[in-house]
Amino acid sequence: MHKYVIMGVQGCGKGTQAKMLAEDFDLVHISVGDLFRWNIQSHTKLAARIKRIIADGQLVPDEIVEQLIRKRLDDHDWNYGYILDGFPRNGRQALFFLESYDIDAVIHIDVPDEVVLQRVLSRRLCSQCGLDYNVIHHRPAVENQCDVCGGELVTRADDNEAAVRERLDTYHTRTEPAVELFAKKELIVNVDGTLPPGDVQAEIRTRLQLPQRAADTKTA
């Protein structure tokens, strides 16, 4: 059984890396963002509060996030393990997690702020089907048009330089102390997130002593 936490600033590619690991090792990919969306769509008791907080542009309080994480992990549907994405986001949440659960490693994807800024400002979203694109690395066949449904590609409302820099500042002030706490416990595995996604995945697996992907092995 493998139990991992994956961390890194928004735009570092942690969602992509988590999905690769989840697919190949039958891990359950637990995304805090997905938990928020599921609660809202399912009209749970917490839904109205979460929706109001997010709409106001505020961070969901620690006690709500911890409650959601505890409930999700208590489902025990992760027979082969899990990879937790988007939690913890601060020192308190990290302490809660360390006191409540044991993990094998924390994967920290390190990307400089200016690279994150470039990546995020290059993102586009299909206005109809929601598919993600990137005008640098994942361009559509026809400019500003979705390859799948033909919908118009738009920039996300919060993908502007001021908003991105604010999120970076929040990460450095709130989340980096959690990373440092895991580092003191010698749980951190640092990888270079500026590499292509396949190379980042290969580095993660090397550091975790996991088998490489078949496609990566053939091209190595």
CYANA upper distance limits for C-alpha pairs under 8 A (distance plus 0.5 A):
  1 MET  CA     79 ASN  CA      7.86
  1 MET  CA     80 TYR  CA      5.20
  1 MET  CA     81 GLY  CA      5.47
  2 HIS  CA     27 LEU  CA      8.02
  2 HIS  CA     80 TYR  CA      6.92
  2 HIS  CA     81 GLY  CA      5.14
  2 HIS  CA     82 TYR  CA      7.01
  2 HIS  CA    103 ILE  CA      8.33
  2 HIS  CA    104 ASP  CA      7.06
  3 LYS  CA     81 GLY  CA      5.61
  3 LYS  CA     82 TYR  CA      5.56
  3 LYS  CA     83 ILE  CA      6.48
  3 LYS  CA    102 ASP  CA      8.40
  3 LYS  CA    103 ILE  CA      5.54
  3 LYS  CA    104 ASP  CA      5.93
  3 LYS  CA    105 ALA  CA      7.70
  4 TYR  CA     82 TYR  CA      6.81
  4 TYR  CA     83 ILE  CA      5.15
  4 TYR  CA     84 LEU  CA      6.73
  4 TYR  CA    103 ILE  CA      6.34
  4 TYR  CA    104 ASP  CA      6.34
  4 TYR  CA    105 ALA  CA      5.78
  4 TYR  CA    106 VAL  CA      6.25
  4 TYR  CA    107 ILE  CA      7.66
  5 VAL  CA     83 ILE  CA      5.97
  5 VAL  CA     84 LEU  CA      5.12
  5 VAL  CA     85 ASP  CA      6.78
  5 VAL  CA     87 PHE  CA      8.00
  5 VAL  CA    103 ILE  CA      8.10
  5 VAL  CA    105 ALA  CA      7.13
  5 VAL  CA    106 VAL  CA      5.18
  5 VAL  CA    107 ILE  CA      6.60
  6 ILE  CA     14 LYS  CA      7.02
  6 ILE  CA     18 ALA  CA      7.64
  6 ILE  CA     83 ILE  CA      7.32
  6 ILE  CA     84 LEU  CA      6.60
  6 ILE  CA     85 ASP  CA      5.88
  6 ILE  CA     86 GLY  CA      7.91
  6 ILE  CA    106 VAL  CA      6.20
  6 ILE  CA    107 ILE  CA      5.10
  6 ILE  CA    108 HIS  CA      6.49
  6 ILE  CA    109 ILE  CA      8.20
  7 MET  CA     14 LYS  CA      7.25
  7 MET  CA     85 ASP  CA      7.28
  7 MET  CA     86 GLY  CA      7.25
  7 MET  CA     87 PHE  CA      8.05
  7 MET  CA    106 VAL  CA      7.67
  7 MET  CA    107 ILE  CA      6.56
  7 MET  CA    108 HIS  CA      5.32
  7 MET  CA    109 ILE  CA      6.82
  7 MET  CA    179 VAL  CA      8.42
  8 GLY  CA     12 CYS  CA      6.49
  8 GLY  CA     14 LYS  CA      7.13
  8 GLY  CA    108 HIS  CA      6.15
  8 GLY  CA    109 ILE  CA      5.58
  8 GLY  CA    110 ASP  CA      6.87
  8 GLY  CA    111 VAL  CA      8.32
  9 VAL  CA    109 ILE  CA      8.45
  9 VAL  CA    110 ASP  CA      8.42
  9 VAL  CA    111 VAL  CA      8.12
  9 VAL  CA    116 VAL  CA      8.38
  9 VAL  CA    168 LEU  CA      7.36
  9 VAL  CA    171 TYR  CA      6.83
 10 GLN  CA    116 VAL  CA      7.90
 10 GLN  CA    167 ARG  CA      8.28
 10 GLN  CA    168 LEU  CA      8.28
 11 GLY  CA    116 VAL  CA      5.95
 11 GLY  CA    117 LEU  CA      8.47
 11 GLY  CA    119 ARG  CA      6.93
 11 GLY  CA    120 VAL  CA      6.47
 12 CYS  CA    109 ILE  CA      6.92
 12 CYS  CA    110 ASP  CA      7.66
 12 CYS  CA    111 VAL  CA      6.49
 12 CYS  CA    116 VAL  CA      6.97
 12 CYS  CA    193 GLY  CA      6.61
 12 CYS  CA    194 THR  CA      8.50
 13 GLY  CA     17 GLN  CA      6.93
 13 GLY  CA    109 ILE  CA      8.25
 13 GLY  CA    193 GLY  CA      7.75
 13 GLY  CA    197 PRO  CA      8.17
 14 LYS  CA     18 ALA  CA      6.43
 14 LYS  CA     85 ASP  CA      7.94
 14 LYS  CA    109 ILE  CA      7.37
 15 GLY  CA     19 LYS  CA      6.74
 15 GLY  CA     85 ASP  CA      7.59
 16 THR  CA     20 MET  CA      6.96
 16 THR  CA    197 PRO  CA      8.20
 17 GLN  CA     21 LEU  CA      6.93
 17 GLN  CA    197 PRO  CA      7.82
 17 GLN  CA    200 VAL  CA      8.21
 17 GLN  CA    201 GLN  CA      6.68
 18 ALA  CA     22 ALA  CA      6.54
 18 ALA  CA     29 HIS  CA      7.22
 18 ALA  CA     83 ILE  CA      7.05
 18 ALA  CA     85 ASP  CA      7.83
 19 LYS  CA     23 GLU  CA      6.54
 19 LYS  CA     29 HIS  CA      7.22
 20 MET  CA     24 ASP  CA      6.87
 20 MET  CA    201 GLN  CA      8.15
 21 LEU  CA     25 PHE  CA      6.46
 21 LEU  CA     26 ASP  CA      8.42
 21 LEU  CA     27 LEU  CA      7.58
 22 ALA  CA     26 ASP  CA      5.88
 22 ALA  CA     27 LEU  CA      4.76
 22 ALA  CA     28 VAL  CA      6.51
 22 ALA  CA     29 HIS  CA      6.45
 22 ALA  CA     82 TYR  CA      7.90
 22 ALA  CA     83 ILE  CA      7.57
 23 GLU  CA     27 LEU  CA      7.32
 24 ASP  CA    213 ARG  CA      8.37
 25 PHE  CA     80 TYR  CA      7.89
 26 ASP  CA     80 TYR  CA      6.53
 26 ASP  CA     81 GLY  CA      7.98
 27 LEU  CA     78 TRP  CA      7.06
 27 LEU  CA     79 ASN  CA      8.39
 27 LEU  CA     80 TYR  CA      6.23
 27 LEU  CA     81 GLY  CA      5.51
 27 LEU  CA     82 TYR  CA      5.08
 27 LEU  CA     83 ILE  CA      7.00
 28 VAL  CA     77 ASP  CA      8.37
 28 VAL  CA     78 TRP  CA      6.13
 28 VAL  CA     80 TYR  CA      8.46
 28 VAL  CA     81 GLY  CA      6.95
 28 VAL  CA     82 TYR  CA      4.93
 28 VAL  CA     83 ILE  CA      6.74
 29 HIS  CA     82 TYR  CA      6.35
 29 HIS  CA     83 ILE  CA      5.59
 29 HIS  CA     84 LEU  CA      6.76
 29 HIS  CA     85 ASP  CA      7.74
 30 ILE  CA     34 ASP  CA      8.14
 30 ILE  CA     35 LEU  CA      8.37
 30 ILE  CA     82 TYR  CA      7.46
 30 ILE  CA     83 ILE  CA      6.62
 30 ILE  CA     84 LEU  CA      5.39
 30 ILE  CA     85 ASP  CA      6.46
 31 SER  CA     35 LEU  CA      6.89
 31 SER  CA     84 LEU  CA      6.69
 31 SER  CA     85 ASP  CA      5.23
 31 SER  CA     86 GLY  CA      6.51
 32 VAL  CA     36 PHE  CA      6.87
 32 VAL  CA     65 VAL  CA      8.40
 32 VAL  CA     69 ILE  CA      8.24
 32 VAL  CA     84 LEU  CA      8.39
 32 VAL  CA     85 ASP  CA      6.91
 32 VAL  CA     86 GLY  CA      5.82
 32 VAL  CA     87 PHE  CA      7.09
 33 GLY  CA     37 ARG  CA      6.84
 33 GLY  CA     86 GLY  CA      7.59
 34 ASP  CA     38 TRP  CA      6.49
 35 LEU  CA     39 ASN  CA      6.72
 35 LEU  CA     68 LEU  CA      7.78
 36 PHE  CA     40 ILE  CA      6.86
 36 PHE  CA     47 ALA  CA      8.29
 36 PHE  CA     50 ILE  CA      7.58
 37 ARG  CA     41 GLN  CA      6.58
 38 TRP  CA     42 SER  CA      6.37
 39 ASN  CA     43 HIS  CA      6.46
 39 ASN  CA     44 THR  CA      5.92
 39 ASN  CA     46 LEU  CA      7.42
 39 ASN  CA     47 ALA  CA      5.72
 40 ILE  CA     44 THR  CA      7.25
 40 ILE  CA     46 LEU  CA      8.41
 40 ILE  CA     47 ALA  CA      5.01
 40 ILE  CA     48 ALA  CA      7.59
 40 ILE  CA     50 ILE  CA      7.93
 40 ILE  CA     51 LYS  CA      7.15
 41 GLN  CA     47 ALA  CA      8.37
 42 SER  CA     47 ALA  CA      8.22
 43 HIS  CA     47 ALA  CA      5.94
 43 HIS  CA     48 ALA  CA      7.96
 44 THR  CA     48 ALA  CA      8.34
 46 LEU  CA     50 ILE  CA      6.61
 47 ALA  CA     51 LYS  CA      6.46
 48 ALA  CA     52 ARG  CA      6.61
 49 ARG  CA     53 ILE  CA      6.70
 50 ILE  CA     54 ILE  CA      6.65
 50 ILE  CA     60 VAL  CA      7.16
 51 LYS  CA     55 ALA  CA      6.48
 52 ARG  CA     56 ASP  CA      6.72
 53 ILE  CA     57 GLY  CA      7.04
 53 ILE  CA     58 GLN  CA      5.93
 53 ILE  CA     59 LEU  CA      7.39
 53 ILE  CA     60 VAL  CA      6.78
 54 ILE  CA     58 GLN  CA      6.13
 54 ILE  CA     59 LEU  CA      7.33
 54 ILE  CA     60 VAL  CA      7.55
 60 VAL  CA     64 ILE  CA      7.30
 60 VAL  CA     65 VAL  CA      7.27
 61 PRO  CA     65 VAL  CA      7.00
 62 ASP  CA     66 GLU  CA      6.45
 62 ASP  CA     92 ARG  CA      8.27
 62 ASP  CA     93 GLN  CA      7.17
 63 GLU  CA     67 GLN  CA      6.55
 64 ILE  CA     68 LEU  CA      6.77
 65 VAL  CA     69 ILE  CA      6.69
 66 GLU  CA     70 ARG  CA      6.53
 66 GLU  CA     93 GLN  CA      7.62
 66 GLU  CA     96 PHE  CA      8.22
 67 GLN  CA     71 LYS  CA      6.65
 68 LEU  CA     72 ARG  CA      6.59
 69 ILE  CA     73 LEU  CA      6.60
 70 ARG  CA     74 ASP  CA      6.48
 71 LYS  CA     75 ASP  CA      7.16
 72 ARG  CA     76 HIS  CA      8.39
 78 TRP  CA     82 TYR  CA      6.47
 87 PHE  CA     93 GLN  CA      8.05
 88 PRO  CA     93 GLN  CA      5.62
 88 PRO  CA     94 ALA  CA      5.79
 88 PRO  CA     97 PHE  CA      8.08
 88 PRO  CA    175 THR  CA      8.06
 88 PRO  CA    178 ALA  CA      7.56
 89 ARG  CA     93 GLN  CA      7.01
 89 ARG  CA     94 ALA  CA      7.95
 89 ARG  CA    171 TYR  CA      8.32
 89 ARG  CA    174 ARG  CA      7.21
 89 ARG  CA    175 THR  CA      5.27
 89 ARG  CA    178 ALA  CA      7.37
 90 ASN  CA     94 ALA  CA      6.82
 90 ASN  CA    174 ARG  CA      5.51
 90 ASN  CA    175 THR  CA      4.96
 90 ASN  CA    176 GLU  CA      7.84
 90 ASN  CA    177 PRO  CA      7.00
 90 ASN  CA    178 ALA  CA      5.67
 91 GLY  CA     95 LEU  CA      6.72
 91 GLY  CA    174 ARG  CA      7.78
 91 GLY  CA    175 THR  CA      7.42
 91 GLY  CA    177 PRO  CA      6.07
 91 GLY  CA    178 ALA  CA      4.87
 91 GLY  CA    181 LEU  CA      7.75
 92 ARG  CA     96 PHE  CA      6.74
 92 ARG  CA    178 ALA  CA      8.30
 93 GLN  CA     97 PHE  CA      6.67
 93 GLN  CA    178 ALA  CA      8.27
 94 ALA  CA     98 LEU  CA      6.65
 94 ALA  CA    178 ALA  CA      6.07
 94 ALA  CA    181 LEU  CA      7.95
 94 ALA  CA    182 PHE  CA      8.25
 95 LEU  CA     99 GLU  CA      6.56
 96 PHE  CA    100 SER  CA      6.64
 97 PHE  CA    101 TYR  CA      6.18
 98 LEU  CA    102 ASP  CA      7.04
104 ASP  CA    187 LEU  CA      7.71
105 ALA  CA    187 LEU  CA      5.39
105 ALA  CA    188 ILE  CA      6.54
105 ALA  CA    189 VAL  CA      7.32
105 ALA  CA    208 LEU  CA      8.42
106 VAL  CA    182 PHE  CA      7.76
106 VAL  CA    187 LEU  CA      6.14
106 VAL  CA    188 ILE  CA      5.27
106 VAL  CA    189 VAL  CA      6.47
107 ILE  CA    188 ILE  CA      6.57
107 ILE  CA    189 VAL  CA      5.42
107 ILE  CA    190 ASN  CA      6.76
107 ILE  CA    191 VAL  CA      8.00
107 ILE  CA    204 ILE  CA      7.96
108 HIS  CA    179 VAL  CA      8.28
108 HIS  CA    188 ILE  CA      7.12
108 HIS  CA    189 VAL  CA      6.39
108 HIS  CA    190 ASN  CA      5.37
108 HIS  CA    191 VAL  CA      6.80
109 ILE  CA    190 ASN  CA      6.59
109 ILE  CA    191 VAL  CA      5.65
109 ILE  CA    192 ASP  CA      6.62
109 ILE  CA    193 GLY  CA      5.71
110 ASP  CA    190 ASN  CA      7.24
110 ASP  CA    191 VAL  CA      6.55
110 ASP  CA    192 ASP  CA      5.88
110 ASP  CA    193 GLY  CA      5.72
110 ASP  CA    194 THR  CA      8.22
111 VAL  CA    115 VAL  CA      7.10
111 VAL  CA    116 VAL  CA      7.13
111 VAL  CA    192 ASP  CA      7.22
111 VAL  CA    193 GLY  CA      5.63
111 VAL  CA    194 THR  CA      6.37
112 PRO  CA    116 VAL  CA      6.96
113 ASP  CA    117 LEU  CA      6.66
113 ASP  CA    168 LEU  CA      7.56
114 GLU  CA    118 GLN  CA      6.74
115 VAL  CA    119 ARG  CA      6.69
115 VAL  CA    194 THR  CA      8.07
116 VAL  CA    120 VAL  CA      6.58
117 LEU  CA    121 LEU  CA      6.58
117 LEU  CA    161 GLU  CA      7.63
117 LEU  CA    164 VAL  CA      7.09
117 LEU  CA    165 ARG  CA      8.03
118 GLN  CA    122 SER  CA      6.75
119 ARG  CA    123 ARG  CA      7.14
119 ARG  CA    134 ASN  CA      8.15
119 ARG  CA    136 ILE  CA      8.42
120 VAL  CA    159 ASP  CA      6.87
120 VAL  CA    164 VAL  CA      8.07
121 LEU  CA    159 ASP  CA      6.40
121 LEU  CA    160 ASN  CA      6.94
121 LEU  CA    161 GLU  CA      7.70
122 SER  CA    134 ASN  CA      5.86
122 SER  CA    135 VAL  CA      5.92
122 SER  CA    136 ILE  CA      7.00
123 ARG  CA    132 ASP  CA      7.70
123 ARG  CA    133 TYR  CA      6.32
123 ARG  CA    134 ASN  CA      4.97
123 ARG  CA    135 VAL  CA      7.07
123 ARG  CA    155 THR  CA      7.14
123 ARG  CA    156 ARG  CA      8.25
123 ARG  CA    159 ASP  CA      8.30
124 ARG  CA    132 ASP  CA      6.53
124 ARG  CA    133 TYR  CA      5.49
124 ARG  CA    134 ASN  CA      6.28
124 ARG  CA    135 VAL  CA      7.76
124 ARG  CA    153 LEU  CA      6.26
124 ARG  CA    154 VAL  CA      5.84
124 ARG  CA    155 THR  CA      5.44
124 ARG  CA    156 ARG  CA      7.34
125 LEU  CA    130 GLY  CA      6.22
125 LEU  CA    131 LEU  CA      6.31
125 LEU  CA    132 ASP  CA      5.34
125 LEU  CA    133 TYR  CA      6.58
125 LEU  CA    153 LEU  CA      5.74
125 LEU  CA    154 VAL  CA      5.78
125 LEU  CA    155 THR  CA      6.72
125 LEU  CA    156 ARG  CA      7.23
126 CYS  CA    130 GLY  CA      5.17
126 CYS  CA    131 LEU  CA      5.75
126 CYS  CA    132 ASP  CA      7.11
126 CYS  CA    133 TYR  CA      8.36
126 CYS  CA    145 GLN  CA      8.17
126 CYS  CA    146 CYS  CA      6.49
126 CYS  CA    151 GLY  CA      6.32
126 CYS  CA    152 GLU  CA      6.29
126 CYS  CA    153 LEU  CA      4.93
126 CYS  CA    154 VAL  CA      6.79
127 SER  CA    151 GLY  CA      6.47
127 SER  CA    152 GLU  CA      6.15
127 SER  CA    153 LEU  CA      6.36
127 SER  CA    154 VAL  CA      6.81
128 GLN  CA    149 CYS  CA      7.97
128 GLN  CA    151 GLY  CA      5.87
128 GLN  CA    152 GLU  CA      7.81
129 CYS  CA    149 CYS  CA      7.44
129 CYS  CA    151 GLY  CA      7.84
131 LEU  CA    146 CYS  CA      8.16
133 TYR  CA    138 HIS  CA      5.87
133 TYR  CA    139 ARG  CA      6.71
133 TYR  CA    140 PRO  CA      7.62
134 ASN  CA    138 HIS  CA      5.14
134 ASN  CA    139 ARG  CA      6.23
135 VAL  CA    139 ARG  CA      5.31
135 VAL  CA    140 PRO  CA      8.30
139 ARG  CA    143 GLU  CA      8.15
140 PRO  CA    144 ASN  CA      7.54
140 PRO  CA    145 GLN  CA      6.97
140 PRO  CA    146 CYS  CA      6.70
140 PRO  CA    147 ASP  CA      6.36
141 ALA  CA    145 GLN  CA      8.20
141 ALA  CA    147 ASP  CA      6.85
142 VAL  CA    146 CYS  CA      8.07
142 VAL  CA    147 ASP  CA      7.89
144 ASN  CA    152 GLU  CA      6.32
144 ASN  CA    153 LEU  CA      5.37
144 ASN  CA    154 VAL  CA      8.06
145 GLN  CA    150 GLY  CA      5.88
145 GLN  CA    151 GLY  CA      6.13
145 GLN  CA    152 GLU  CA      5.43
145 GLN  CA    153 LEU  CA      6.09
146 CYS  CA    150 GLY  CA      5.04
146 CYS  CA    151 GLY  CA      5.63
146 CYS  CA    152 GLU  CA      6.83
146 CYS  CA    153 LEU  CA      6.86
155 THR  CA    159 ASP  CA      7.16
158 ASP  CA    163 ALA  CA      6.49
158 ASP  CA    164 VAL  CA      8.06
159 ASP  CA    163 ALA  CA      7.07
159 ASP  CA    164 VAL  CA      6.91
160 ASN  CA    164 VAL  CA      6.62
161 GLU  CA    165 ARG  CA      6.59
162 ALA  CA    166 GLU  CA      6.72
163 ALA  CA    167 ARG  CA      6.78
164 VAL  CA    168 LEU  CA      6.70
165 ARG  CA    169 ASP  CA      6.65
166 GLU  CA    170 THR  CA      6.71
167 ARG  CA    171 TYR  CA      6.67
168 LEU  CA    172 HIS  CA      6.78
169 ASP  CA    173 THR  CA      6.67
170 THR  CA    174 ARG  CA      6.19
170 THR  CA    175 THR  CA      7.89
171 TYR  CA    175 THR  CA      5.39
171 TYR  CA    176 GLU  CA      6.90
172 HIS  CA    176 GLU  CA      5.71
173 THR  CA    177 PRO  CA      7.86
174 ARG  CA    178 ALA  CA      8.15
175 THR  CA    179 VAL  CA      7.13
176 GLU  CA    180 GLU  CA      6.68
177 PRO  CA    181 LEU  CA      6.66
178 ALA  CA    182 PHE  CA      6.90
179 VAL  CA    183 ALA  CA      6.70
179 VAL  CA    188 ILE  CA      8.09
180 GLU  CA    184 LYS  CA      6.82
181 LEU  CA    185 LYS  CA      7.17
182 PHE  CA    186 GLU  CA      6.90
182 PHE  CA    187 LEU  CA      6.02
182 PHE  CA    188 ILE  CA      6.45
183 ALA  CA    187 LEU  CA      6.24
183 ALA  CA    188 ILE  CA      5.58
189 VAL  CA    204 ILE  CA      8.23
189 VAL  CA    207 ARG  CA      7.31
189 VAL  CA    208 LEU  CA      8.28
191 VAL  CA    200 VAL  CA      7.38
191 VAL  CA    203 GLU  CA      7.10
191 VAL  CA    204 ILE  CA      7.03
192 ASP  CA    200 VAL  CA      7.12
193 GLY  CA    197 PRO  CA      8.40
193 GLY  CA    200 VAL  CA      6.68
195 LEU  CA    199 ASP  CA      6.48
195 LEU  CA    200 VAL  CA      6.33
196 PRO  CA    200 VAL  CA      6.79
197 PRO  CA    201 GLN  CA      6.70
198 GLY  CA    202 ALA  CA      6.72
198 GLY  CA    216 ASP  CA      7.82
199 ASP  CA    203 GLU  CA      6.69
200 VAL  CA    204 ILE  CA      6.71
201 GLN  CA    205 ARG  CA      6.77
202 ALA  CA    206 THR  CA      6.65
202 ALA  CA    212 GLN  CA      6.76
202 ALA  CA    213 ARG  CA      8.12
202 ALA  CA    216 ASP  CA      7.96
203 GLU  CA    207 ARG  CA      6.65
204 ILE  CA    208 LEU  CA      6.63
205 ARG  CA    209 GLN  CA      6.18
205 ARG  CA    210 LEU  CA      5.25
205 ARG  CA    211 PRO  CA      7.04
205 ARG  CA    212 GLN  CA      6.74
206 THR  CA    210 LEU  CA      6.77
206 THR  CA    211 PRO  CA      8.32
206 THR  CA    212 GLN  CA      8.09
212 GLN  CA    216 ASP  CA      7.10
212 GLN  CA    217 THR  CA      6.82
213 ARG  CA    217 THR  CA      6.68
214 ALA  CA    218 LYS  CA      6.86
215 ALA  CA    219 THR  CA      7.04
216 ASP  CA    220 ALA  CA      6.53
